[in-house]
Amino acid sequence: MRFSPILPMGAVLLTLSALPIAAQDQTPATGGYGAFADIAVSDLVGLNVLTNSGENVGEIETLVKASADGDVMAVLGIGGFLGFGEHDVAVPLTELAPAEGAVLLQSLDLATLEGMPAYDGAGEALPMNTTVAGDVLEEEILPVAPEGGDATISQ
């Protein structure tokens, strides 16, 4: 009987496709920004936060620069229902990995997050019109209404 390499490769692909999303999509962390340095803050705020097993544990409320060394923390709204009973906690951005339409916790689970102290408001919130690394994005041109006239586009 002749050995066919196709069967083992198919078994490997089937096994990989059955792994949780997190195991397939994790990106190694770099610096104090993780894999998010070039992503707009406005694109991260509001994203759902998932565990490695795919459990939705909350969403990103804001990003803050926690210290002079540039480490960025993600403030996560955990638990609650329609905003009531929500528990905000701060985790290092390097603890998160990007995924399609969400971010993934690399090692924390819901029980650990619920046991963390509430975020105390420390740190400087990152502006929504910058990347996580601090680069200012092109400013949106907004209509300006002159006195007694119709709105025009300012440049």
C-alpha positions as MATLAB code, in Angstrom:
seq = 'MRFSPILPMGAVLLTLSALPIAAQDQTPATGGYGAFADIAVSDLVGLNVLTNSGENVGEIETLVKASADGDVMAVLGIGGFLGFGEHDVAVPLTELAPAEGAVLLQSLDLATLEGMPAYDGAGEALPMNTTVAGDVLEEEILPVAPEGGDATISQ';
ca = [
       0.000    0.000    0.000;
       1.335    3.373   -0.952;
       1.367    6.317    1.525;
      -0.465    9.465    0.356;
       0.675   12.796    1.848;
      -2.705   14.358    0.972;
      -4.620   12.675    3.772;
      -2.352   13.915    6.597;
      -2.349   17.464    5.152;
      -6.137   17.392    4.976;
      -6.283   16.255    8.605;
      -3.987   19.136    9.607;
      -6.154   21.691    7.778;
      -9.305   20.261    9.325;
      -7.718   20.449   12.780;
      -6.590   24.071   12.268;
     -10.009   25.137   11.040;
     -11.556   23.714   14.221;
      -9.343   25.807   16.520;
     -10.920   28.786   18.281;
     -10.663   32.085   16.424;
      -8.051   33.345   18.867;
      -5.650   30.515   18.175;
      -5.743   31.317   14.462;
      -5.573   35.122   14.569;
      -3.155   36.023   17.345;
      -0.525   38.548   16.356;
       2.609   38.939   18.457;
       2.723   42.043   20.619;
       5.244   44.748   19.783;
       6.122   47.654   22.058;
       3.535   49.205   24.358;
       0.909   49.162   21.602;
       0.787   45.494   20.768;
      -0.308   44.908   17.185;
      -2.350   48.123   17.179;
       0.244   50.896   16.629;
      -1.079   51.972   13.207;
      -4.788   51.539   13.942;
      -6.993   54.567   14.607;
      -8.199   54.892   18.188;
     -11.713   55.508   16.799;
     -11.584   52.094   15.074;
     -10.872   50.297   18.370;
     -13.270   52.072   20.726;
     -16.548   50.163   20.800;
     -15.130   46.852   19.550;
     -16.265   43.704   21.310;
     -13.702   41.896   23.457;
     -13.646   38.108   23.191;
     -11.873   35.404   25.184;
      -9.759   32.743   23.452;
     -12.834   30.511   23.466;
     -14.909   33.169   21.665;
     -16.935   34.317   24.695;
     -17.943   38.001   24.452;
     -16.918   39.670   27.729;
     -17.511   43.349   26.932;
     -16.176   46.151   24.757;
     -13.399   48.715   24.575;
     -14.613   51.927   26.214;
     -11.478   54.039   25.687;
      -7.698   53.850   25.371;
      -5.429   55.660   27.824;
      -1.713   56.325   28.020;
      -0.977   55.020   31.480;
       2.584   56.157   32.025;
       5.449   58.251   30.698;
       6.968   55.156   29.089;
       4.102   55.115   26.577;
       2.274   51.981   27.658;
      -1.319   52.090   26.467;
      -4.154   50.572   28.451;
      -7.518   49.523   27.046;
     -10.403   50.357   29.375;
     -12.894   47.529   28.973;
     -16.553   47.636   29.961;
     -17.167   44.171   31.408;
     -20.514   42.569   32.131;
     -23.687   44.478   32.793;
     -26.757   44.775   30.646;
     -27.412   47.793   28.416;
     -24.724   49.701   30.303;
     -26.156   48.992   33.775;
     -23.927   47.113   36.204;
     -20.949   47.414   33.868;
     -17.524   47.070   35.489;
     -14.718   49.061   33.812;
     -11.213   47.603   34.073;
      -7.920   48.621   32.469;
      -5.742   46.003   30.778;
      -2.505   46.509   28.843;
      -3.202   46.854   25.132;
      -0.511   44.231   24.597;
      -2.906   41.754   26.263;
      -5.213   42.076   23.241;
      -4.878   40.734   19.711;
      -6.787   41.911   16.640;
      -9.506   39.753   15.117;
     -12.108   40.391   12.473;
     -14.572   42.883   13.964;
     -13.349   42.340   17.538;
     -10.286   42.011   19.752;
      -9.178   38.905   21.596;
      -7.884   38.575   25.140;
      -4.686   36.578   24.949;
      -4.597   35.180   28.487;
      -7.333   36.725   30.656;
     -10.790   35.256   31.131;
     -14.083   36.753   32.316;
     -13.635   35.599   35.926;
     -10.210   37.284   36.111;
     -11.575   40.524   34.609;
     -14.518   40.569   37.024;
     -12.084   40.173   39.938;
      -9.935   43.137   38.861;
     -10.306   46.500   40.606;
     -12.461   49.052   38.819;
     -10.654   51.484   36.529;
      -9.967   54.653   38.527;
      -9.720   57.131   35.634;
      -5.915   57.387   35.773;
      -4.005   58.170   32.595;
      -4.540   60.404   29.590;
      -7.229   59.377   27.107;
      -5.936   58.970   23.565;
      -7.653   61.298   21.067;
     -10.045   59.558   18.688;
      -8.388   61.193   15.632;
      -4.977   59.590   16.197;
      -3.462   56.175   15.763;
      -2.621   54.231   18.899;
       1.025   55.232   18.377;
      -0.037   58.911   18.430;
       0.103   59.863   14.748;
      -2.578   62.428   13.918;
      -4.942   61.252   11.218;
      -6.076   63.544    8.432;
      -8.659   65.865    9.892;
     -12.152   65.669    8.504;
     -13.306   68.739    6.568;
     -16.535   69.954    8.127;
     -19.077   72.324    6.594;
     -18.880   75.860    7.961;
     -21.893   78.167    7.756;
     -20.911   81.797    7.090;
     -22.949   84.494    8.764;
     -26.288   84.702    7.008;
     -25.357   82.141    4.325;
     -25.494   78.506    3.404;
     -22.958   76.006    4.657;
     -19.812   75.743    2.557;
     -16.871   73.392    2.737;
     -13.810   74.903    4.416;
     -10.339   73.785    3.496;
];
